[in-house]
Amino acid sequence: MKLHELSDNEGAAKKRMRVGRGPGSGKGKMGGRGIKGQKSRSGVSINGYEGGQMPIYQRLPKRGFNKPNRKSFAVVNLGLIQKFIDAKKLDAGNTIDGAALIASGLVRRELDGIRVLAKGDITSKIDLNVAGASKSAIEAVEKAGGKVTVTAPKAAEASE
């Protein structure tokens, strides 16, 4: 098989209808848009308009609240930390903090801090210094003989 012999399966790609290309095309003259009116013009958007009736998105109650200044954490799982230690990308002897995790490539950016979750298992004795950790993650690290220091997130809020 050569590159020029490759082709789609039969019926996989449907040719698009070219509108306004003469009466013989089946979509000539007005291009299937009818005569005059708002919908026959270009650049008109009437999505969600219900003919003057109150639109559904306005009839339904608004629910919930999005906190404008909520914290956003970079999430790391214990299994991945162990994998990086095994691959010698992280040094279990030193304190593992945000800078070490970024340098190893495990975390792209710190955001408001790094939060450790307990997915996967940890066997190395590590000293973690992070902005947050789940209870089960702390237990797992301590069970392996390490310790977790939880610092306040970067831009600390007033206590609740």
N, C-alpha and C positions, 0 to 999 in steps of 0.2 A: 504494500500500500504506500502510495506517495501522497505528498501534501495536496497536490492538485486533484486527487481522487476523493478527498473527503467531502461529504455533503450531508445535509440534514436528513433525517428520516422523512419519508413522504408525509406531507400534511403537518409537519412540525412548525413551519414558519408560514404564516398566512400573509399574502401580499396586501399592503394597505390600499384602501380605496382612494384614488386620486379624484377629488371632487372638482366640479367646475371645469371639466375638460370636454365640453361638447355634448350634444344630445345623444349620441350613440353610446356614450359611456354608462348611461343609466343614472348618473349623478351629475348631469350637466346643468347649465343655466344657474339655478339658485343653489345648487349643491346640497339639496336635501333639507334646506333651512326654511322653506316656505316663502311667503311673500311678506315683505316689510316686518315691522314689529321689533321689539327689543331683542328677541332671541335670534333674529336674522343678522343682527349687527355683530361686528367683531369687538372684542374687548369688554364684553358685558358679563358681569358675574352676578347671578341671582340665586346662588346656593343658599338654602335655608330660608328663602323668602316664601311665605305661605299665603300670598294673595291678600295681605292686610290683616289676616288672622294673627294673633300673638304666636310667634314661632315657638316650637317645642323647647328650644334651649332657653327661652325666657319664661316659659310656663312652669318648668320644673324647678324645684328649690335647689339652691346652691348648698353643697354639703362640704364639710371639712374645712381645714385651715392649713395653709402652707406657711410655716414659720420663715420669715424673710431672712433671718440671720442664723439659721440652723448650722450646726457643725457638720462638716463632711470629712470622714476619716478614710484613710487608705487602709484597706483590710488585708491582713496577712493570716494565713492558716499555719498551724504548727507543723503540719506535714510538709509544707513547702519549705519552712525554715530548716527542718531536718534534712530535706533533700539537698538544699544549698550547702549545709554543713558537710554532708557526705561528699558533695562534689567539690569541696574545698573552696567554695566561693564565699563562705562565711566562716569566721574563726570562732569556735565555741569557747576558746580560752578567754577572749576579750568580751567586754560588755557589748551586747548587740543592741544598738539604738537606731534611730531614724537614719542617721548619716551612714551607718554601716549597711543598712538594708538598701539604701539608695545606691551606694557604691557597688554592692553586689549585683544590682539589677533586679532584685526581687520586688522592689517598689519603684514606680516611676517618679512620683512626687509625693511629698509628705502631706499636702493639703493642710487640714487643721490638726493633724497628728496621725499616728499609726495605731490601729486597734488590732489586737491579736485574738483570733478565734481558735477553737479547739479541734477543728477538722484535721484528721490525720493524727499520727502519734509521734511523740518526741522521745528519743532515747538518750540524746546527749544532755550533759549537765550544762545548762546555759544561764547566763545572767542577762535578762531582758530589761530594757529601759524604754517603755512606750507610753503613749498618751491614754491607752485604754486596753483592757483585756477582759474577756468573759470569765466568769467564775470557774467554769470547767477548764479553760485554758490555763488559768493560774494553778489549779489543782494538778493538772497534767504535768506542768513544768516542775512544780515542787515535788511531785512523785518521782520524777526523773533525777531529783537532787539539785535542781536549779532554783533560781528565784526571779520573781517579776516585780519590777518597780513601776508603779503607775504614776505618771506625772500628770499635771493638769493639761488640758488641750491648749494649743498655741494661744489663740485669742480668748482667754478665759472670760466667761460671763460672770455677772454677779450671782452669788449663790442663791438657789431657789428656796 
